Amino acid sequence: MTPDPGATEAAPDIRLITVDMDGTLLDEHHEIPASLWPLLPQLNERGVLFCPASGRQHANLATRFAPVARDLLIIAENGSYVAQGGVEISSATIDRGVVAEIVTAVRDLAADVGAVVCGKRSAYVERLDAPFLAECERYYTLLQPVDDLLAVDDDVLKVAVFDFGSAQHSTAPALERFSGTQQVVVSGLHWVDVMHPTTHKGTAVRAVQERYGITRAQTMAFGDYLNDLEMLDAAEHSYAMADAHPSVVARARHLAPSNREDGVVRTIREVLRLPAA
């Protein structure tokens, strides 16, 4: 890992900044830091696209960024849905037969888990106890209870599985058998996502780069967990948060202060030489 650019160097030509949400941009209370809002118009004036890139649902991210959502570029569902101003740019869905296999496999797990079938119109759950729903509602603004996930009629972007234990050590190994045909990624301490085989945040970032004529050298990315690895690879200016997963720290070129220290905003201002608003 190389040190951050020194204060005497010119600011790099950054045109795209992609930022993970949980553990990265959001503070310890899972809120967008107040310091971000005055930064966004400054980035806009510089011609820099700011893009949240999250495993969260598009509707959840649009609600979080409501003051600027009309024009905001969003990478949602770990890269399987990309939109700007609410207009879809790209998406990747899972075959319904595969969805049924994943849901059935989750039902058969002995661990304390629940599945979320994430469609374009809504997310769907059949497990309805309060602790599970509370976890889902943090990430899915449009959440519909159903009697049977196998009967969901929607274009499915991913199947997310919440594990009240360790997702990396329990659910992920149990779902590894799908990795030959699907993308299986640990997206948090308690979450595993199963998606289209070519889909991750990195493919979404590259699609955005191609659409807007932005190079890897003009891209900055911030992340903290395993589902951020490919996104960091797509950016020359890649930053792991100070308390990120060790694999993320090893993969990124730079280290940023933690989300509890407003690391994303502080680093953007420092690297782009932006004055405090």
C-alpha positions in Angstrom: 0.0 0.0 0.0 1.4 3.4 -1.0 1.1 6.5 1.1 -1.5 9.2 0.3 -0.5 12.0 -2.1 1.5 14.6 -0.4 0.2 18.1 0.2 2.6 19.6 -2.3 1.4 17.5 -5.2 -1.4 18.7 -7.6 -4.8 17.2 -7.1 -5.4 14.2 -9.3 -7.9 14.4 -12.2 -10.8 12.5 -10.5 -14.1 12.2 -12.4 -15.9 9.4 -10.5 -16.0 8.6 -6.8 -17.7 5.4 -5.8 -18.5 4.9 -2.1 -19.7 1.9 -0.1 -22.3 2.8 2.5 -22.3 0.6 5.6 -19.0 0.7 7.4 -17.6 3.2 4.9 -19.7 6.4 4.4 -22.3 5.9 7.0 -21.3 6.8 10.6 -21.5 4.5 13.6 -25.2 5.3 13.8 -25.8 4.2 10.2 -26.4 7.8 9.1 -25.0 9.9 6.3 -22.5 12.3 7.8 -23.7 15.9 7.7 -20.3 16.9 6.2 -21.2 15.1 2.9 -24.0 17.5 1.9 -21.8 20.7 1.4 -19.2 18.5 -0.4 -21.6 17.3 -3.1 -22.1 20.7 -4.9 -18.4 21.2 -4.8 -17.8 17.9 -6.6 -20.5 18.8 -9.1 -18.8 22.1 -9.8 -15.6 20.1 -10.5 -17.4 17.7 -12.8 -17.0 14.8 -10.5 -19.7 12.1 -10.3 -20.4 10.9 -6.8 -21.9 7.4 -6.7 -23.0 5.4 -3.6 -22.3 1.7 -4.4 -24.0 -0.6 -1.9 -25.7 -3.9 -1.3 -28.7 -1.8 -0.3 -31.9 -1.6 -2.4 -32.1 1.3 -4.9 -35.2 2.7 -3.2 -33.4 2.7 0.1 -30.4 4.6 -1.3 -32.7 7.0 -3.2 -34.5 7.8 0.1 -31.2 8.3 2.0 -30.0 10.7 -0.7 -33.4 12.3 -1.2 -32.1 15.9 -1.4 -30.0 15.0 -4.4 -31.6 11.8 -5.7 -33.1 13.5 -8.9 -29.7 13.4 -10.6 -27.7 11.0 -8.4 -25.9 8.0 -9.9 -26.6 4.9 -7.8 -25.1 1.4 -7.8 -27.5 -0.8 -5.8 -27.9 -4.4 -4.9 -24.1 -5.0 -5.0 -23.9 -3.9 -8.6 -26.9 -5.8 -10.1 -28.9 -2.5 -10.5 -27.5 0.8 -11.7 -29.6 3.9 -12.2 -29.3 7.7 -12.5 -32.1 9.9 -11.4 -34.2 6.8 -11.1 -33.7 5.8 -14.7 -32.2 2.3 -15.1 -28.7 2.2 -16.7 -28.0 -1.5 -16.3 -29.3 -4.6 -14.4 -28.5 -8.3 -14.1 -31.2 -10.7 -13.0 -31.2 -14.3 -11.8 -33.0 -17.1 -13.5 -36.2 -18.0 -11.5 -35.3 -21.6 -11.4 -32.0 -20.7 -9.7 -33.8 -18.4 -7.3 -36.0 -21.3 -6.3 -33.0 -23.5 -5.7 -31.3 -20.8 -3.5 -34.5 -20.2 -1.5 -34.9 -23.9 -0.9 -31.3 -24.3 0.2 -31.7 -21.4 2.7 -34.9 -23.0 4.1 -32.9 -26.2 4.7 -30.1 -24.6 6.6 -29.8 -25.4 10.3 -28.5 -22.0 11.1 -30.7 -19.0 12.2 -31.1 -17.4 8.8 -33.7 -15.8 6.5 -33.8 -15.1 2.8 -34.7 -11.8 1.1 -35.6 -12.1 -2.6 -34.6 -8.8 -4.1 -36.6 -7.8 -7.1 -36.8 -4.7 -9.2 -40.1 -3.6 -7.8 -39.6 -4.7 -4.2 -37.8 -7.0 -1.8 -39.7 -10.0 -0.5 -39.6 -12.0 2.7 -41.4 -15.0 4.1 -39.8 -14.9 7.5 -41.8 -12.4 9.6 -40.4 -12.3 13.1 -39.6 -8.9 14.4 -35.8 -9.3 14.9 -35.4 -10.5 11.3 -37.6 -7.8 9.8 -35.8 -5.1 11.8 -32.5 -6.1 10.1 -34.1 -6.2 6.6 -35.8 -2.9 7.0 -32.5 -1.2 7.5 -31.5 -2.0 3.9 -34.8 -2.5 2.1 -37.3 0.4 2.0 -39.7 -1.5 -0.2 -40.2 -4.7 1.6 -43.2 -7.0 1.0 -44.1 -10.0 3.2 -45.3 -13.0 1.2 -46.5 -16.5 2.1 -44.1 -18.2 -0.3 -40.9 -16.8 -1.8 -41.1 -19.3 -4.5 -44.2 -17.6 -5.8 -42.7 -14.1 -6.1 -43.3 -12.7 -9.6 -40.6 -10.1 -10.2 -37.3 -9.7 -11.9 -34.9 -10.9 -9.2 -31.6 -9.0 -8.9 -30.2 -11.1 -6.0 -31.1 -13.3 -3.1 -29.7 -11.9 0.2 -29.4 -14.1 3.2 -29.2 -12.7 6.8 -27.4 -14.9 9.3 -27.8 -14.1 13.0 -24.5 -15.8 13.4 -21.4 -15.3 11.2 -22.2 -15.2 7.5 -18.6 -15.8 6.5 -18.3 -18.9 8.6 -21.8 -20.4 8.4 -24.0 -19.3 5.6 -21.4 -18.6 2.9 -19.8 -22.1 3.0 -23.3 -23.6 2.9 -24.1 -21.7 -0.2 -20.7 -22.2 -1.9 -22.2 -24.9 -4.1 -23.9 -22.1 -6.1 -20.6 -20.3 -6.8 -20.0 -22.4 -9.9 -23.0 -20.7 -11.7 -23.7 -17.6 -9.5 -21.8 -14.9 -7.7 -21.8 -15.7 -3.9 -20.3 -12.9 -1.9 -20.1 -12.1 1.8 -21.4 -8.5 2.0 -21.3 -8.0 5.8 -20.8 -9.7 9.1 -24.3 -11.2 8.8 -25.1 -11.0 5.1 -24.4 -13.2 2.1 -25.6 -12.2 -1.4 -26.2 -14.6 -4.4 -26.3 -12.8 -7.7 -25.8 -13.2 -11.4 -22.4 -14.8 -12.1 -20.8 -11.8 -13.7 -22.2 -9.2 -11.3 -20.4 -7.3 -8.6 -19.7 -3.7 -7.8 -16.6 -3.8 -10.0 -18.6 -4.7 -13.2 -21.1 -1.9 -12.3 -18.3 0.7 -11.9 -16.7 -0.4 -15.2 -20.1 0.0 -16.9 -20.4 3.6 -15.5 -16.8 4.3 -16.6 -17.6 3.2 -20.1 -20.9 5.1 -20.3 -19.3 8.4 -19.2 -15.8 8.0 -20.8 -14.1 7.9 -17.4 -10.8 5.9 -16.9 -9.7 3.8 -14.0 -7.0 6.5 -13.4 -9.9 9.0 -12.9 -11.8 6.9 -10.4 -11.7 6.9 -6.6 -13.3 4.2 -4.6 -13.9 3.6 -0.9 -14.8 0.3 0.8 -14.6 -1.8 3.9 -15.8 -5.3 3.2 -15.4 -8.3 0.9 -18.2 -7.2 -1.5 -16.1 -4.0 -2.2 -13.0 -5.8 -3.5 -13.8 -5.7 -7.2 -14.9 -2.0 -6.9 -11.5 -1.1 -5.5 -9.8 -3.0 -8.3 -11.7 -0.8 -10.8 -10.3 2.4 -9.3 -6.7 3.6 -9.4 -7.3 5.7 -6.3 -8.6 2.9 -4.0 -9.1 3.3 -0.3 -9.8 0.8 2.5 -11.3 2.2 5.6 -9.0 2.0 8.7 -11.0 -0.8 10.3 -11.8 -2.6 7.0 -11.7 -6.4 6.5 -8.0 -7.4 6.3 -8.5 -8.6 2.7 -9.8 -5.2 1.7 -6.9 -3.4 3.4 -4.5 -5.7 1.5 -6.2 -5.0 -1.9 -6.6 -1.2 -1.6 -3.8 1.2 -2.6 -4.5 3.6 0.3 -5.9 3.7 3.8 -8.6 6.2 4.9 -9.7 7.1 8.4 -12.6 5.0 9.7 -16.3 5.8 9.1 -16.5 6.9 12.7 -13.9 9.6 11.9 -15.7 10.8 8.7 -13.0 9.2 6.7 -14.6 9.4 3.3 -15.3 13.1 3.3 -12.0 14.0 4.9 -10.1 12.0 2.4 -11.9 13.4 -0.6 -11.3 17.0 0.5 -7.7 16.3 1.2 -6.9 14.5 -2.1 -8.9 16.9 -4.3 -7.7 20.0 -2.3 -11.2 21.1 -1.6 -11.7 23.8 1.0 -14.1 23.2 3.9 -17.5 24.5 3.0 
